[in-house]
Amino acid sequence: MPSVIVSDTSCLILFHKIGELELLKKLFGKLHITETVLKEFNQKIPDWIEVIEPTSDLQKGLSSYLDKGEATAIALSAEHENSLLIIDEVKGRKAAKEMGISVTGSLGVLVAAKNMGHIQAVKPLTEKIQRTNFRISEELIVRVLEKVNES
């Protein structure tokens, strides 16, 4: 398990919308976010989510082509050797991977939660997600459900 788990805003918003924010605590124990992500999330956070600012100026360069929340989350992850970044946006994931940062997305979190026994099935949660305004392709959902033998 990575020593530091950093989340971008989209995962927090999505899990809040589907009533599964606590699943992140069950899976990771503690989550780190930046002040920018906190402002974008715009909800009261539980005590297991810690707000930490990156100490480098990396986010300044990343902000030229990424959203501020993504840029600060990537910068914070980059400062920790054994981190995992939860990020859904394709451009942000690509940038983080190019920097050697381990990434997962909201659906990857659901797969991990099932694999670790925190949830019985992924499909009911993907159905909840599809009722929100979260953009996700049907093809990706099919691939994820196949991965957890729920197709």
C-alpha positions in Angstrom: 0.0 0.0 0.0 1.4 3.4 -0.9 2.4 5.6 2.1 0.6 8.7 0.9 -2.8 8.8 -0.9 -3.5 12.1 -2.7 -6.9 12.8 -4.2 -7.9 15.3 -6.9 -11.3 16.8 -6.7 -13.4 14.7 -9.1 -13.1 11.5 -7.0 -14.2 13.4 -3.8 -17.2 15.0 -5.6 -18.2 11.7 -7.2 -18.0 9.6 -4.0 -19.9 12.4 -2.1 -22.6 12.4 -4.7 -23.2 8.7 -4.6 -23.0 8.6 -0.8 -19.7 6.6 -0.7 -17.1 9.1 0.7 -16.5 6.8 3.7 -15.4 4.0 1.3 -12.2 6.1 0.7 -11.5 5.9 4.4 -12.2 2.2 4.6 -9.8 1.6 1.7 -7.0 4.1 2.4 -7.4 5.2 6.1 -6.1 8.7 5.4 -6.4 10.9 2.3 -4.3 14.0 1.5 -5.7 16.9 -0.6 -4.5 20.4 -1.3 -6.2 23.7 -0.4 -7.2 24.1 -4.0 -8.8 20.7 -4.1 -10.7 21.6 -0.8 -12.0 24.8 -2.4 -13.1 22.9 -5.5 -14.8 20.2 -3.5 -16.6 22.9 -1.5 -17.9 20.6 1.2 -17.0 20.0 4.9 -14.3 17.3 5.0 -14.0 14.5 7.6 -11.1 14.4 9.9 -9.4 11.6 7.9 -8.8 13.9 5.0 -5.8 16.1 5.6 -5.1 19.3 3.7 -1.4 19.7 2.8 0.2 22.1 0.4 3.0 21.1 -2.0 6.3 22.7 -1.1 7.7 22.9 -4.6 6.7 25.2 -7.5 5.8 22.2 -9.7 2.2 23.1 -9.8 3.0 26.5 -11.5 4.2 24.7 -14.6 1.5 22.1 -14.5 -1.2 24.9 -14.2 -0.3 26.1 -17.7 -2.1 23.1 -19.2 -4.1 21.5 -16.3 -6.8 22.6 -13.9 -5.4 24.1 -10.7 -6.7 21.2 -8.5 -5.1 18.6 -10.7 -1.8 20.6 -10.8 -1.6 20.9 -7.0 -2.6 17.2 -6.5 0.1 16.0 -8.9 2.7 18.3 -7.3 1.8 17.0 -3.8 2.0 13.4 -5.1 5.4 14.1 -6.8 6.8 15.1 -3.4 6.2 11.7 -1.9 8.1 8.7 -3.4 5.6 6.1 -2.5 2.3 7.9 -3.3 -0.9 7.0 -5.1 -2.8 9.8 -6.9 -6.5 9.4 -7.4 -7.3 11.4 -10.6 -9.9 10.9 -13.3 -9.0 13.5 -16.0 -7.1 12.0 -18.9 -4.6 14.9 -19.3 -3.8 14.9 -15.6 -3.4 11.1 -15.5 -1.0 11.2 -18.4 1.1 14.0 -16.9 1.3 12.2 -13.5 2.3 8.9 -15.2 5.0 10.7 -17.2 6.4 11.9 -13.9 6.4 8.3 -12.5 3.5 8.8 -10.1 1.2 5.8 -9.5 -2.4 6.7 -10.5 -5.8 5.3 -10.2 -9.2 6.7 -10.9 -12.6 6.6 -9.2 -13.5 3.3 -10.9 -10.1 1.9 -9.9 -11.0 2.7 -6.3 -14.2 0.7 -6.7 -12.3 -2.3 -8.1 -9.8 -2.1 -5.2 -12.7 -1.8 -2.7 -14.3 -5.0 -4.1 -11.0 -6.8 -4.2 -10.4 -6.0 -0.5 -13.9 -7.0 0.5 -15.2 -3.5 1.4 -18.0 -3.7 -1.1 -19.9 -6.8 -2.5 -20.3 -5.5 -6.0 -19.1 -2.7 -8.3 -22.1 -2.7 -10.6 -24.7 -1.0 -8.2 -22.2 1.8 -7.7 -21.5 2.3 -11.4 -25.3 2.5 -11.9 -25.4 5.2 -9.2 -22.5 7.0 -11.0 -24.4 6.9 -14.3 -27.3 8.8 -12.6 -25.0 11.7 -11.8 -23.5 14.2 -14.2 -20.1 12.4 -14.0 -18.9 11.7 -17.5 -17.9 8.1 -18.0 -18.0 6.0 -21.2 -20.1 2.9 -21.3 -17.0 1.1 -22.7 -15.0 1.9 -19.6 -17.8 0.7 -17.3 -18.0 -2.6 -19.3 -14.2 -3.1 -19.0 -14.3 -2.4 -15.3 -17.2 -4.8 -14.7 -15.4 -7.5 -16.7 -12.3 -7.0 -14.5 -14.3 -7.8 -11.4 -16.3 -10.6 -13.0 -19.6 -8.7 -13.0 -20.2 -8.5 -16.7 
